[in-house]
């Protein structure tokens, strides 16, 4: 490995830094207020739910890259209990507490 950095590496670093600054400062550079269209604003309301589902669902239904093949999986019961208490009480804290209260005994005591 050489001790000196070549021109192309410096060029790429400077280019990526410039693009980063431009995209992050884009809204400050504009001379008038910028608003999202109504359809985009409405779509962004569902983004957190979609991102959460995209992270949580694979973690619940898959194990080691394979679909869970048995019903004896603590994550399935914890997810069902958490979903039930959320739709009953609409409380995220209760959802987390009940989900973990179901998951831990099944996982630790039964080894699921």
N, CA, C and O atoms as CSV, one atom per row, in Angstrom:
chain,resi,resn,atom,element,x,y,z
A,1,UNK,N,N,0.840,-1.173,0.000
A,1,UNK,CA,C,0.000,0.000,0.000
A,1,UNK,C,C,0.890,1.244,0.000
A,1,UNK,O,O,1.869,1.330,0.742
A,2,UNK,N,N,0.534,2.179,-0.829
A,2,UNK,CA,C,1.339,3.390,-0.937
A,2,UNK,C,C,1.039,4.352,0.198
A,2,UNK,O,O,-0.044,4.330,0.783
A,3,UNK,N,N,2.001,5.184,0.494
A,3,UNK,CA,C,1.840,6.170,1.554
A,3,UNK,C,C,1.086,7.405,1.082
A,3,UNK,O,O,0.477,8.098,1.896
A,4,UNK,N,N,1.114,7.692,-0.202
A,4,UNK,CA,C,0.464,8.888,-0.724
A,4,UNK,C,C,-0.900,8.522,-1.303
A,4,UNK,O,O,-1.088,7.431,-1.843
A,5,UNK,N,N,-1.841,9.444,-1.183
A,5,UNK,CA,C,-3.172,9.252,-1.730
A,5,UNK,C,C,-3.186,9.777,-3.154
A,5,UNK,O,O,-2.713,10.883,-3.418
A,6,UNK,N,N,-3.724,8.992,-4.066
A,6,UNK,CA,C,-3.725,9.427,-5.465
A,6,UNK,C,C,-4.829,10.460,-5.718
A,6,UNK,O,O,-5.692,10.707,-4.875
A,7,UNK,N,N,-4.763,11.041,-6.897
A,7,UNK,CA,C,-5.659,12.126,-7.280
A,7,UNK,C,C,-7.114,11.681,-7.280
A,7,UNK,O,O,-7.973,12.419,-6.798
A,8,UNK,N,N,-7.415,10.516,-7.797
A,8,UNK,CA,C,-8.803,10.063,-7.922
A,8,UNK,C,C,-9.450,9.851,-6.554
A,8,UNK,O,O,-10.635,10.137,-6.380
A,9,UNK,N,N,-8.706,9.367,-5.613
A,9,UNK,CA,C,-9.252,9.192,-4.266
A,9,UNK,C,C,-9.620,10.540,-3.669
A,9,UNK,O,O,-10.696,10.684,-3.089
A,10,UNK,N,N,-8.749,11.524,-3.802
A,10,UNK,CA,C,-9.050,12.866,-3.309
A,10,UNK,C,C,-10.234,13.477,-4.047
A,10,UNK,O,O,-11.070,14.147,-3.440
A,11,UNK,N,N,-10.305,13.247,-5.358
A,11,UNK,CA,C,-11.411,13.764,-6.164
A,11,UNK,C,C,-12.747,13.161,-5.703
A,11,UNK,O,O,-13.740,13.879,-5.586
A,12,UNK,N,N,-12.773,11.864,-5.445
A,12,UNK,CA,C,-13.997,11.210,-5.002
A,12,UNK,C,C,-14.405,11.703,-3.616
A,12,UNK,O,O,-15.585,11.953,-3.370
A,13,UNK,N,N,-13.442,11.844,-2.715
A,13,UNK,CA,C,-13.750,12.345,-1.376
A,13,UNK,C,C,-14.308,13.758,-1.443
A,13,UNK,O,O,-15.300,14.058,-0.779
A,14,UNK,N,N,-13.695,14.625,-2.227
A,14,UNK,CA,C,-14.165,16.006,-2.366
A,14,UNK,C,C,-15.539,16.037,-3.027
A,14,UNK,O,O,-16.401,16.814,-2.618
A,15,UNK,N,N,-15.754,15.201,-4.042
A,15,UNK,CA,C,-17.049,15.152,-4.717
A,15,UNK,C,C,-18.158,14.683,-3.791
A,15,UNK,O,O,-19.237,15.274,-3.771
A,16,UNK,N,N,-17.907,13.626,-3.023
A,16,UNK,CA,C,-18.916,13.138,-2.085
A,16,UNK,C,C,-19.192,14.158,-0.981
A,16,UNK,O,O,-20.337,14.311,-0.556
A,17,UNK,N,N,-18.173,14.847,-0.521
A,17,UNK,CA,C,-18.376,15.891,0.485
A,17,UNK,C,C,-19.225,17.021,-0.093
A,17,UNK,O,O,-20.122,17.527,0.581
A,18,UNK,N,N,-18.950,17.418,-1.325
A,18,UNK,CA,C,-19.735,18.471,-1.964
A,18,UNK,C,C,-21.189,18.077,-2.148
A,18,UNK,O,O,-22.085,18.879,-1.884
A,19,UNK,N,N,-21.434,16.862,-2.595
A,19,UNK,CA,C,-22.809,16.386,-2.768
A,19,UNK,C,C,-23.534,16.319,-1.425
A,19,UNK,O,O,-24.713,16.662,-1.337
A,20,UNK,N,N,-22.842,15.885,-0.396
A,20,UNK,CA,C,-23.448,15.815,0.933
A,20,UNK,C,C,-23.842,17.200,1.426
A,20,UNK,O,O,-24.951,17.389,1.926
A,21,UNK,N,N,-22.945,18.166,1.289
A,21,UNK,CA,C,-23.250,19.534,1.728
A,21,UNK,C,C,-24.403,20.105,0.917
A,21,UNK,O,O,-25.296,20.738,1.480
A,22,UNK,N,N,-24.401,19.896,-0.387
A,22,UNK,CA,C,-25.465,20.422,-1.245
A,22,UNK,C,C,-26.815,19.827,-0.881
A,22,UNK,O,O,-27.795,20.562,-0.759
A,23,UNK,N,N,-26.888,18.510,-0.705
A,23,UNK,CA,C,-28.182,17.895,-0.406
A,23,UNK,C,C,-28.673,18.244,0.994
A,23,UNK,O,O,-29.879,18.390,1.198
A,24,UNK,N,N,-27.789,18.379,1.944
A,24,UNK,CA,C,-28.223,18.725,3.297
A,24,UNK,C,C,-28.586,20.204,3.430
A,24,UNK,O,O,-29.402,20.564,4.278
A,25,UNK,N,N,-28.005,21.043,2.621
A,25,UNK,CA,C,-28.285,22.478,2.692
A,25,UNK,C,C,-29.279,22.939,1.630
A,25,UNK,O,O,-29.536,24.136,1.503
A,26,UNK,N,N,-29.835,22.008,0.873
A,26,UNK,CA,C,-30.707,22.358,-0.241
A,26,UNK,C,C,-31.869,23.246,0.201
A,26,UNK,O,O,-32.199,24.210,-0.490
A,27,UNK,N,N,-32.488,22.941,1.327
A,27,UNK,CA,C,-33.654,23.698,1.765
A,27,UNK,C,C,-33.278,25.075,2.300
A,27,UNK,O,O,-34.125,25.968,2.337
A,28,UNK,N,N,-32.035,25.265,2.714
A,28,UNK,CA,C,-31.584,26.573,3.166
A,28,UNK,C,C,-31.189,27.468,2.005
A,28,UNK,O,O,-31.228,28.693,2.120
A,29,UNK,N,N,-30.811,26.864,0.889
A,29,UNK,CA,C,-30.359,27.620,-0.275
A,29,UNK,C,C,-31.530,28.261,-1.012
A,29,UNK,O,O,-31.374,29.329,-1.604
A,30,UNK,N,N,-32.703,27.624,-0.985
A,30,UNK,CA,C,-33.853,28.148,-1.711
A,30,UNK,C,C,-34.267,29.509,-1.176
A,30,UNK,O,O,-34.143,29.782,0.018
A,31,UNK,N,N,-34.765,30.367,-2.074
A,31,UNK,CA,C,-35.139,31.717,-1.674
A,31,UNK,C,C,-36.598,31.839,-1.254
A,31,UNK,O,O,-37.010,32.895,-0.774
A,32,UNK,N,N,-37.387,30.784,-1.424
A,32,UNK,CA,C,-38.787,30.828,-1.013
A,32,UNK,C,C,-39.122,29.551,-0.249
A,32,UNK,O,O,-38.434,28.541,-0.396
A,33,UNK,N,N,-40.164,29.592,0.557
A,33,UNK,CA,C,-40.543,28.399,1.319
A,33,UNK,C,C,-40.918,27.246,0.377
A,33,UNK,O,O,-41.481,27.457,-0.698
A,34,UNK,N,N,-40.599,26.062,0.799
A,34,UNK,CA,C,-40.860,24.882,-0.011
A,34,UNK,C,C,-41.770,23.955,0.777
A,34,UNK,O,O,-41.491,23.659,1.939
A,35,UNK,N,N,-42.841,23.499,0.170
A,35,UNK,CA,C,-43.768,22.595,0.839
A,35,UNK,C,C,-43.953,21.347,-0.001
A,35,UNK,O,O,-43.818,21.367,-1.224
A,36,UNK,N,N,-44.260,20.286,0.673
A,36,UNK,CA,C,-44.537,19.027,-0.014
A,36,UNK,C,C,-45.933,19.066,-0.617
A,36,UNK,O,O,-46.826,19.719,-0.078
A,37,UNK,N,N,-46.126,18.377,-1.722
A,37,UNK,CA,C,-47.497,18.238,-2.227
A,37,UNK,C,C,-48.336,17.429,-1.232
A,37,UNK,O,O,-47.792,16.700,-0.402
A,38,UNK,N,N,-49.636,17.561,-1.320
A,38,UNK,CA,C,-50.527,16.887,-0.370
A,38,UNK,C,C,-50.359,15.377,-0.418
A,38,UNK,O,O,-50.394,14.715,0.619
A,39,UNK,N,N,-50.176,14.823,-1.617
A,39,UNK,CA,C,-50.044,13.368,-1.734
A,39,UNK,C,C,-48.757,12.873,-1.079
A,39,UNK,O,O,-48.743,11.791,-0.492
A,40,UNK,N,N,-47.676,13.647,-1.171
A,40,UNK,CA,C,-46.417,13.248,-0.556
A,40,UNK,C,C,-46.496,13.374,0.964
A,40,UNK,O,O,-45.959,12.540,1.694
A,41,UNK,N,N,-47.166,14.415,1.427
A,41,UNK,CA,C,-47.336,14.590,2.863
A,41,UNK,C,C,-48.163,13.444,3.447
A,41,UNK,O,O,-47.847,12.928,4.519
A,42,UNK,N,N,-49.208,13.056,2.746
A,42,UNK,CA,C,-50.053,11.945,3.177
A,42,UNK,C,C,-49.269,10.628,3.170
A,42,UNK,O,O,-49.429,9.808,4.074
A,43,UNK,N,N,-48.430,10.425,2.164
A,43,UNK,CA,C,-47.637,9.193,2.071
A,43,UNK,C,C,-46.603,9.112,3.180
A,43,UNK,O,O,-46.329,8.021,3.681
A,44,UNK,N,N,-46.026,10.233,3.575
A,44,UNK,CA,C,-45.020,10.236,4.638
A,44,UNK,C,C,-45.602,9.909,6.007
A,44,UNK,O,O,-44.862,9.557,6.925
A,45,UNK,N,N,-46.915,10.020,6.153
A,45,UNK,CA,C,-47.535,9.638,7.414
A,45,UNK,C,C,-47.433,8.133,7.632
A,45,UNK,O,O,-47.441,7.672,8.773
A,46,UNK,N,N,-47.339,7.365,6.550
A,46,UNK,CA,C,-47.256,5.910,6.658
A,46,UNK,C,C,-45.821,5.401,6.680
A,46,UNK,O,O,-45.606,4.209,6.897
A,47,UNK,N,N,-44.855,6.245,6.466
A,47,UNK,CA,C,-43.456,5.819,6.408
A,47,UNK,C,C,-42.967,5.192,7.709
A,47,UNK,O,O,-42.314,4.150,7.644
A,48,UNK,N,N,-43.239,5.760,8.894
A,48,UNK,CA,C,-42.755,5.099,10.118
A,48,UNK,C,C,-43.360,3.712,10.319
A,48,UNK,O,O,-42.672,2.792,10.763
A,49,UNK,N,N,-44.641,3.559,9.996
A,49,UNK,CA,C,-45.287,2.258,10.146
A,49,UNK,C,C,-44.683,1.256,9.173
A,49,UNK,O,O,-44.441,0.105,9.536
A,50,UNK,N,N,-44.439,1.681,7.953
A,50,UNK,CA,C,-43.843,0.786,6.958
A,50,UNK,C,C,-42.415,0.401,7.342
A,50,UNK,O,O,-42.020,-0.753,7.180
A,51,UNK,N,N,-41.650,1.350,7.845
A,51,UNK,CA,C,-40.275,1.049,8.257
A,51,UNK,C,C,-40.263,0.100,9.455
A,51,UNK,O,O,-39.464,-0.835,9.499
A,52,UNK,N,N,-41.137,0.337,10.414
A,52,UNK,CA,C,-41.212,-0.538,11.575
A,52,UNK,C,C,-41.629,-1.949,11.172
A,52,UNK,O,O,-41.060,-2.927,11.655
A,53,UNK,N,N,-42.613,-2.054,10.295
A,53,UNK,CA,C,-43.043,-3.367,9.821
A,53,UNK,C,C,-41.924,-4.057,9.051
A,53,UNK,O,O,-41.750,-5.271,9.162
A,54,UNK,N,N,-41.176,-3.301,8.284
A,54,UNK,CA,C,-40.071,-3.878,7.531
A,54,UNK,C,C,-38.940,-4.386,8.401
A,54,UNK,O,O,-38.169,-5.245,7.971
A,55,UNK,N,N,-38.827,-3.876,9.606
A,55,UNK,CA,C,-37.788,-4.332,10.527
A,55,UNK,C,C,-38.319,-5.434,11.449
A,55,UNK,O,O,-37.638,-6.435,11.676
A,56,UNK,N,N,-39.520,-5.254,11.974
A,56,UNK,CA,C,-40.045,-6.165,12.983
A,56,UNK,C,C,-40.555,-7.477,12.388
A,56,UNK,O,O,-40.252,-8.547,12.916
A,57,UNK,N,N,-41.312,-7.415,11.313
A,57,UNK,CA,C,-41.925,-8.630,10.760
A,57,UNK,C,C,-40.885,-9.681,10.371
A,57,UNK,O,O,-41.055,-10.838,10.755
A,58,UNK,N,N,-39.827,-9.356,9.638
A,58,UNK,CA,C,-38.839,-10.399,9.351
A,58,UNK,C,C,-38.193,-10.969,10.611
A,58,UNK,O,O,-37.863,-12.154,10.652
A,59,UNK,N,N,-38.009,-10.140,11.638
A,59,UNK,CA,C,-37.404,-10.623,12.873
A,59,UNK,C,C,-38.319,-11.603,13.595
A,59,UNK,O,O,-37.842,-12.513,14.273
A,60,UNK,N,N,-39.626,-11.424,13.457
A,60,UNK,CA,C,-40.576,-12.291,14.142
A,60,UNK,C,C,-40.781,-13.597,13.385
A,60,UNK,O,O,-40.843,-14.657,14.007
A,61,UNK,N,N,-40.887,-13.547,12.071
A,61,UNK,CA,C,-41.255,-14.745,11.303
A,61,UNK,C,C,-40.065,-15.502,10.730
A,61,UNK,O,O,-40.256,-16.546,10.107
A,62,UNK,N,N,-38.844,-15.011,10.921
A,62,UNK,CA,C,-37.679,-15.698,10.380
A,62,UNK,C,C,-36.654,-15.978,11.470
A,62,UNK,O,O,-36.516,-15.230,12.438
A,63,UNK,N,N,-35.938,-17.086,11.276
A,63,UNK,CA,C,-34.865,-17.445,12.181
A,63,UNK,C,C,-33.718,-18.008,11.345
A,63,UNK,O,O,-33.903,-18.976,10.606
A,64,UNK,N,N,-32.546,-17.410,11.459
A,64,UNK,CA,C,-31.368,-17.812,10.677
A,64,UNK,C,C,-31.637,-17.807,9.180
A,64,UNK,O,O,-31.168,-18.690,8.463
A,65,UNK,N,N,-32.386,-16.824,8.705
A,65,UNK,CA,C,-32.651,-16.690,7.280
A,65,UNK,C,C,-33.720,-17.626,6.745
A,65,UNK,O,O,-33.949,-17.655,5.536
A,66,UNK,N,N,-34.375,-18.383,7.594
A,66,UNK,CA,C,-35.426,-19.309,7.189
A,66,UNK,C,C,-36.721,-18.932,7.905
A,66,UNK,O,O,-36.698,-18.414,9.022
A,67,UNK,N,N,-37.857,-19.200,7.243
A,67,UNK,CA,C,-39.131,-18.976,7.905
A,67,UNK,C,C,-39.261,-19.910,9.098
A,67,UNK,O,O,-38.799,-21.050,9.056
A,68,UNK,N,N,-39.890,-19.426,10.157
A,68,UNK,CA,C,-40.102,-20.245,11.342
A,68,UNK,C,C,-41.040,-21.381,10.960
A,68,UNK,O,O,-42.143,-21.141,10.469
A,69,UNK,N,N,-40.606,-22.612,11.183
A,69,UNK,CA,C,-41.373,-23.781,10.736
A,69,UNK,C,C,-42.247,-24.361,11.828
A,69,UNK,O,O,-43.076,-25.225,11.541
A,70,UNK,N,N,-42.100,-23.931,13.050
A,70,UNK,CA,C,-42.854,-24.495,14.164
A,70,UNK,C,C,-43.627,-23.404,14.876
A,70,UNK,O,O,-43.245,-22.235,14.830
A,71,UNK,N,N,-44.708,-23.777,15.529
A,71,UNK,CA,C,-45.478,-22.805,16.299
A,71,UNK,C,C,-44.834,-22.567,17.658
A,71,UNK,O,O,-45.236,-21.647,18.369
A,72,UNK,N,N,-43.851,-23.370,18.034
A,72,UNK,CA,C,-43.196,-23.227,19.330
A,72,UNK,C,C,-42.051,-22.224,19.241
A,72,UNK,O,O,-40.882,-22.575,19.399
A,73,UNK,N,N,-42.406,-21.002,18.993
A,73,UNK,CA,C,-41.444,-19.908,18.924
A,73,UNK,C,C,-41.976,-18.768,19.785
A,73,UNK,O,O,-43.074,-18.262,19.549
A,74,UNK,N,N,-41.206,-18.374,20.765
A,74,UNK,CA,C,-41.645,-17.349,21.720
A,74,UNK,C,C,-41.946,-16.024,21.030
A,74,UNK,O,O,-42.810,-15.273,21.481
A,75,UNK,N,N,-41.244,-15.733,19.943
A,75,UNK,CA,C,-41.465,-14.456,19.257
A,75,UNK,C,C,-42.862,-14.353,18.670
A,75,UNK,O,O,-43.456,-13.275,18.670
A,76,UNK,N,N,-43.394,-15.463,18.171
A,76,UNK,CA,C,-44.743,-15.457,17.602
A,76,UNK,C,C,-45.779,-15.121,18.666
A,76,UNK,O,O,-46.649,-14.279,18.443
A,77,UNK,N,N,-45.691,-15.779,19.828
A,77,UNK,CA,C,-46.645,-15.521,20.901
A,77,UNK,C,C,-46.492,-14.108,21.461
A,77,UNK,O,O,-47.488,-13.456,21.774
A,78,UNK,N,N,-45.274,-13.639,21.586
A,78,UNK,CA,C,-45.048,-12.278,22.077
A,78,UNK,C,C,-45.605,-11.247,21.102
A,78,UNK,O,O,-46.194,-10.252,21.524
A,79,UNK,N,N,-45.426,-11.471,19.817
A,79,UNK,CA,C,-45.951,-10.537,18.815
A,79,UNK,C,C,-47.479,-10.533,18.828
A,79,UNK,O,O,-48.096,-9.473,18.728
A,80,UNK,N,N,-48.091,-11.709,18.950
A,80,UNK,CA,C,-49.553,-11.775,19.014
A,80,UNK,C,C,-50.083,-11.080,20.268
A,80,UNK,O,O,-51.059,-10.333,20.199
A,81,UNK,N,N,-49.442,-11.324,21.409
A,81,UNK,CA,C,-49.869,-10.674,22.649
A,81,UNK,C,C,-49.674,-9.159,22.570
A,81,UNK,O,O,-50.540,-8.396,22.998
A,82,UNK,N,N,-48.550,-8.733,22.026
A,82,UNK,CA,C,-48.304,-7.300,21.879
A,82,UNK,C,C,-49.299,-6.636,20.945
A,82,UNK,O,O,-49.785,-5.543,21.236
A,83,UNK,N,N,-49.608,-7.277,19.834
A,83,UNK,CA,C,-50.589,-6.720,18.893
A,83,UNK,C,C,-51.966,-6.652,19.538
A,83,UNK,O,O,-52.686,-5.669,19.363
A,84,UNK,N,N,-52.338,-7.696,20.287
A,84,UNK,CA,C,-53.654,-7.705,20.936
A,84,UNK,C,C,-53.789,-6.573,21.948
A,84,UNK,O,O,-54.803,-5.876,21.965
A,85,UNK,N,N,-52.773,-6.383,22.794
A,85,UNK,CA,C,-52.867,-5.322,23.796
A,85,UNK,C,C,-52.790,-3.943,23.143
A,85,UNK,O,O,-53.370,-2.986,23.657
A,86,UNK,N,N,-52.089,-3.830,22.030
A,86,UNK,CA,C,-52.053,-2.521,21.362
A,86,UNK,C,C,-53.426,-2.164,20.799
A,86,UNK,O,O,-53.887,-1.033,20.953
A,87,UNK,N,N,-54.075,-3.125,20.149
A,87,UNK,CA,C,-55.393,-2.828,19.576
A,87,UNK,C,C,-56.461,-2.664,20.659
A,87,UNK,O,O,-57.492,-2.032,20.427
A,88,UNK,N,N,-56.212,-3.233,21.840
A,88,UNK,CA,C,-57.155,-3.094,22.939
A,88,UNK,C,C,-56.986,-1.756,23.650
A,88,UNK,O,O,-57.973,-1.067,23.907
A,89,UNK,N,N,-55.737,-1.377,23.973
A,89,UNK,CA,C,-55.487,-0.190,24.781
A,89,UNK,C,C,-54.808,0.970,24.030
A,89,UNK,O,O,-54.789,2.093,24.535
A,90,UNK,N,N,-54.258,0.723,22.846
A,90,UNK,CA,C,-53.552,1.755,22.059
A,90,UNK,C,C,-52.375,2.362,22.828
A,90,UNK,O,O,-52.138,3.568,22.760
A,91,UNK,N,N,-51.652,1.530,23.548
A,91,UNK,CA,C,-50.520,2.000,24.337
A,91,UNK,C,C,-49.252,1.277,23.896
A,91,UNK,O,O,-49.171,0.051,23.967
A,92,UNK,N,N,-48.281,2.033,23.448
A,92,UNK,CA,C,-47.019,1.441,23.016
A,92,UNK,C,C,-46.269,0.849,24.210
A,92,UNK,O,O,-45.658,-0.213,24.092
A,93,UNK,N,N,-46.312,1.522,25.351
A,93,UNK,CA,C,-45.628,1.017,26.535
A,93,UNK,C,C,-46.205,-0.326,26.979
A,93,UNK,O,O,-45.454,-1.255,27.276
A,94,UNK,N,N,-47.523,-0.434,27.025
A,94,UNK,CA,C,-48.142,-1.714,27.383
A,94,UNK,C,C,-47.826,-2.794,26.359
A,94,UNK,O,O,-47.662,-3.962,26.711
A,95,UNK,N,N,-47.741,-2.406,25.106
A,95,UNK,CA,C,-47.387,-3.368,24.056
A,95,UNK,C,C,-46.003,-3.949,24.308
A,95,UNK,O,O,-45.809,-5.163,24.240
A,96,UNK,N,N,-45.052,-3.082,24.598
A,96,UNK,CA,C,-43.690,-3.545,24.878
A,96,UNK,C,C,-43.629,-4.391,26.143
A,96,UNK,O,O,-42.983,-5.439,26.166
A,97,UNK,N,N,-44.292,-3.940,27.176
A,97,UNK,CA,C,-44.253,-4.673,28.446
A,97,UNK,C,C,-44.896,-6.048,28.338
A,97,UNK,O,O,-44.322,-7.034,28.800
A,98,UNK,N,N,-46.068,-6.128,27.742
A,98,UNK,CA,C,-46.730,-7.426,27.625
A,98,UNK,C,C,-45.988,-8.334,26.656
A,98,UNK,O,O,-45.873,-9.535,26.900
A,99,UNK,N,N,-45.485,-7.779,25.566
A,99,UNK,CA,C,-44.718,-8.587,24.630
A,99,UNK,C,C,-43.507,-9.215,25.290
A,99,UNK,O,O,-43.233,-10.400,25.098
A,100,UNK,N,N,-42.782,-8.429,26.067
A,100,UNK,CA,C,-41.616,-8.977,26.769
A,100,UNK,C,C,-42.030,-9.904,27.907
A,100,UNK,O,O,-41.327,-10.871,28.199
A,101,UNK,N,N,-43.171,-9.621,28.557
A,101,UNK,CA,C,-43.652,-10.500,29.629
A,101,UNK,C,C,-44.050,-11.866,29.075
A,101,UNK,O,O,-43.961,-12.863,29.792
A,102,UNK,N,N,-44.474,-11.934,27.851
A,102,UNK,CA,C,-44.795,-13.213,27.222
A,102,UNK,C,C,-43.529,-13.861,26.674
A,102,UNK,O,O,-43.341,-15.070,26.809
A,103,UNK,N,N,-42.668,-13.073,26.062
A,103,UNK,CA,C,-41.476,-13.617,25.413
A,103,UNK,C,C,-40.478,-14.226,26.407
A,103,UNK,O,O,-40.021,-15.353,26.216
A,104,UNK,N,N,-40.147,-13.492,27.446
A,104,UNK,CA,C,-39.085,-13.935,28.360
A,104,UNK,C,C,-39.349,-15.287,29.023
A,104,UNK,O,O,-38.469,-16.147,28.992
A,105,UNK,N,N,-40.533,-15.513,29.626
A,105,UNK,CA,C,-40.733,-16.839,30.221
A,105,UNK,C,C,-40.702,-17.970,29.190
A,105,UNK,O,O,-40.144,-19.035,29.452
A,106,UNK,N,N,-41.293,-17.742,28.033
A,106,UNK,CA,C,-41.272,-18.798,27.001
A,106,UNK,C,C,-39.859,-19.063,26.519
A,106,UNK,O,O,-39.486,-20.215,26.297
A,107,UNK,N,N,-39.085,-18.032,26.357
A,107,UNK,CA,C,-37.727,-18.197,25.839
A,107,UNK,C,C,-36.779,-18.763,26.902
A,107,UNK,O,O,-35.997,-19.672,26.622
A,108,UNK,N,N,-36.852,-18.228,28.109
A,108,UNK,CA,C,-35.923,-18.654,29.155
A,108,UNK,C,C,-36.323,-19.995,29.793
A,108,UNK,O,O,-35.481,-20.871,29.989
A,109,UNK,N,N,-37.606,-20.143,30.112
A,109,UNK,CA,C,-38.025,-21.355,30.816
A,109,UNK,C,C,-38.195,-22.546,29.873
A,109,UNK,O,O,-37.765,-23.654,30.192
A,110,UNK,N,N,-38.811,-22.326,28.730
A,110,UNK,CA,C,-39.085,-23.428,27.809
A,110,UNK,C,C,-38.039,-23.562,26.709
A,110,UNK,O,O,-38.007,-24.572,26.006
A,111,UNK,N,N,-37.202,-22.577,26.557
A,111,UNK,CA,C,-36.164,-22.633,25.542
A,111,UNK,C,C,-36.661,-22.444,24.116
A,111,UNK,O,O,-35.993,-22.849,23.164
A,112,UNK,N,N,-37.825,-21.834,23.967
A,112,UNK,CA,C,-38.380,-21.611,22.628
A,112,UNK,C,C,-37.622,-20.521,21.939
A,112,UNK,O,O,-37.933,-20.179,20.798
